[in-house]
Amino acid sequence: MPRWFMEIKAINHELVELDLQSIHDRHADFLGINPFGKLPALIDSDVLLEDGSPLKLFESGSIRLHLAETHSCGLMCMIRSLQS
């Protein structure tokens, strides 16, 4: 769902496909983004935390809310786009 939202809103992004069945793709780098080792996950390098690291989100709801607030007209716009 976040991928669909980014494509509809023409948000520039890099899609990285992972094979979560493979132990190779569950390495520390990915677990640093999502400690549960699941998809989806998002790194937004345009939003920096106090320590200078980029914002890392997981769970599709939190990712969609973040995208709606930062790349759209906000939560109500996201709700309207999901209803149509």
N, C-alpha and C positions, 0 to 999 in steps of 0.2 A: 504493500500500500504506500509506504513512503516513496518508493521509486516512481510509482504512478503519479503521485502528487508533484514530484520534482520535474517529471517530464511534462505534465500539464502546464505547470507554471514556468517552464523553460529555465529552471534553476541549473546552472552549470555544476556538474558533479562527475566524479570518477566512480564507476562501478567496479568493484573488486569481487569477483566470484570465488567462493570458497567451497570446498568439499568437506563438510563437517563430519562426514563418516570417516575421513582420513585423520589420523592422529597428527599428521604433519601440519594441517591447517588449524589445529587447536594449540598453536604455540603461544608463547608468552606475549608476543605483540598483539595478537587478537584478543587474548584474555585481558589485556590491559584496557581494551575498549569495552568489551562486555565480559565481565568476570564469570558469567554463566555459560559462555561459549556458544551462544545462540544468535540467530539473525532476526531482525535487522540490527545494524549498528551504524552509527554516523559519527564522523569527526568533522566539526565545523571550525576550520582554521581562521575564519573571520571573527570568531568570538573567542577571546582569550580569558582564561581564568586569572586569579590574582597571582599565581606562580608563573604566568606566562605560557602555560600549556593550553592547547586548543580544547574547546568544549567537546566532550565525548558523550554520546547518548546511545541508549539502547531501548528496546520496546517501541513498537510502531506508534503507539499513542503519543508518547513524549516526543518522538521524532517529528510526527506530523504537526503537533502543536508548536514546536519550535520553528519548523519551516513556515507555518502559517503566520506566526508572529514576526518573523524576520524577513520573509520574502513575499508577503501578501498583504491583504488588508486586515489581517488578524483572525481571531477565532471564528467570528461570525461568517467571514468569507469562506473559511475552510468548511464550516458546517453546511453552508449553501452549496458549495461545490460537491460535497458528498451526497447531498440530497438530490442533485440533478442527474 
